Amino acid sequence: MHRPVLLVLALAAAALPMARLPAQEDVTVTPGVFRRYGDRVARIQVVEAGSGAKVVVGSGFFIGDDGRLVTNYHVVADLVHHPDRYRAELGEGTAPGDTASILAIDVVHDLAILQAEPRPRPHFTLGPTPVRQGDRLYALGHPRDLGLSIVEGTYNGLLKHTLYPKLHFTGSLNPGMSGGPTITSDGQVVGINVSTAGNQVSFLVPVERAVALAARVAAPGYHPPARLLDDVAEQIRAYQDAYLETLFSDSTKTVDLGPFRVPTEPAPFFRCWGHVPPETDLPYEEAEHSCSTDDEVYIAEGQQSGVVDLSYELVTTRKLGASRFYSLYTNMFTNDNTPGGEEEHVTSWRCATRNVRAGATPLRVVACVRAYRKLAGLYDGVIKAAVLGRRDAGLVATLTLSGVSFANVERLTTRFLERFSWH
């Protein structure tokens, strides 16, 4: 009677190691990825030419024996803006004292290709890499200058609220890993580490963008731009033309806020939120509505472009008299919410205020612009409008644009205000 029980127990015990095999294999994958592909990743530091002091530490990875490697534009942005003051050096996995120059940039997608000394070395081969949501990926880089590290994570698809695609990587990227590769277990590059929102919410530039930039560099007759900042300006001008083309078109959605009907979700890649504060003892009520995107183009420390923000502040009252309501409404409208900026990058704001009529809707509008000092033909703009004509309700709308032509500031302002109405 006892033999069958013993036999069953023996069979169960024999099966236990087999049941553990998948877990054991999983444990060995990450060290194997690190050993096989870690020597293809370089530490990149940008140093001040005179003192040799480090100002930026990031990562990059080799894509051929010709010494070319991929990194983020923001890792080498200081070198783009001040080529006489800084130089780029490579470390760990490269020869001591190895330096690199910039061959090409893609400022919109935050990529750069550098040129180091041509010689045989381990490298990745770029190409399309099919992945599915939930696939395991491995990010390599130099977090906080602590040495080459590997981070496990998962692929979670493309971000939906961007004009140009970014990949959502569920893993802990940290400063210093920017420009490093995120790869599959067999060494296929899926994306380039670019940024993080914390709590294992990180973002990658799709590898296809690096493929396109590498192809441009490899094209016959290619030469690096004589002045990289001119290339930055040209790329952003082309980007903002495409970005703004469809904003506030005839198909733009509208939202009713109190007695007003206004445009919302200027394009499908925007996200919009509404907020109504809890009831208070104040003699008026407020509500907010705002829209923005996840797009942002890094130009330099303290200067971003490609941002479009739209916000509304509604105030209504049944208790305030006309004069007190007018005072409250005026304070809302005159509150200065123009973005700050460094004098090195932008001029001071210049503003003009006037009364206009959008169809049957009277508006008080202030339009402010400032120019980019280093990037010719580009401006930031803030347009604020207050709807006039009511003693018990008011709406202040603010449209913020960055890195756009003056013509686009004018065009977007007109399109935006034309879509205001009563309902």
Stockholm file with secondary structure:
# STOCKHOLM 1.0

chainA/1-423         MHRPVLLVLALAAAALPMARLPAQEDVTVTPGVFRRYGDRVARIQVVEAGSGAKVVVGSGFFIGDDGRLVTNYHVVADLVHHPDRYRAELGEGTAPGDTASILAIDVVHDLAILQAEPRPRPHFTLGPTPVRQGDRLYALGHPRDLGLSIVEGTYNGLLKHTLYPKLHFTGSLNPGMSGGPTITSDGQVVGINVSTAGNQVSFLVPVERAVALAARVAAPGYHPPARLLDDVAEQIRAYQDAYLETLFSDSTKTVDLGPFRVPTEPAPFFRCWGHVPPETDLPYEEAEHSCSTDDEVYIAEGQQSGVVDLSYELVTTRKLGASRFYSLYTNMFTNDNTPGGEEEHVTSWRCATRNVRAGATPLRVVACVRAYRKLAGLYDGVIKAAVLGRRDAGLVATLTLSGVSFANVERLTTRFLERFSWH
#=GR chainA/1-423 SS CHHHHHHHHHHHHHHHHHHHHHHHHHHHHHHHHHHHHGGGEEEEEEEETTTCCEEEEEEEEECSTTSEEEECGGGSHHHHHCTTTEEEEEESSSCTTCEEEEEEEETTTTEEEEECCCCCCCCCCCCCCCCCTTCEEEEEECGGGSCCEEEEEEEEEECSSCSSCCEEEESCCCTTCTTCEEECTTSCEEEEEEEEEETTEEEEEEHHHHHHHHHHHHSTTCCCCSSHHHHHHHHHHHHHHHHHTTTTCTTCCEEEETTEEEECCSSTTCEEEEECCCCCSSSSEEEEEEEECSCCEEEETTEEECCEEEEEEEEECSSSCHHHHHHHHHHHHHCCCCCCCCTTTBCCCEEEEEEEEETTEEEEEEEEEEEBSSSTTCEEEEEEEEECSCSSEEEEEEEEEEEECHHHHHHHHHHHHHTCEEC
#=GC SS_cons         CHHHHHHHHHHHHHHHHHHHHHHHHHHHHHHHHHHHHGGGEEEEEEEETTTCCEEEEEEEEECSTTSEEEECGGGSHHHHHCTTTEEEEEESSSCTTCEEEEEEEETTTTEEEEECCCCCCCCCCCCCCCCCTTCEEEEEECGGGSCCEEEEEEEEEECSSCSSCCEEEESCCCTTCTTCEEECTTSCEEEEEEEEEETTEEEEEEHHHHHHHHHHHHSTTCCCCSSHHHHHHHHHHHHHHHHHTTTTCTTCCEEEETTEEEECCSSTTCEEEEECCCCCSSSSEEEEEEEECSCCEEEETTEEECCEEEEEEEEECSSSCHHHHHHHHHHHHHCCCCCCCCTTTBCCCEEEEEEEEETTEEEEEEEEEEEBSSSTTCEEEEEEEEECSCSSEEEEEEEEEEEECHHHHHHHHHHHHHTCEEC
//
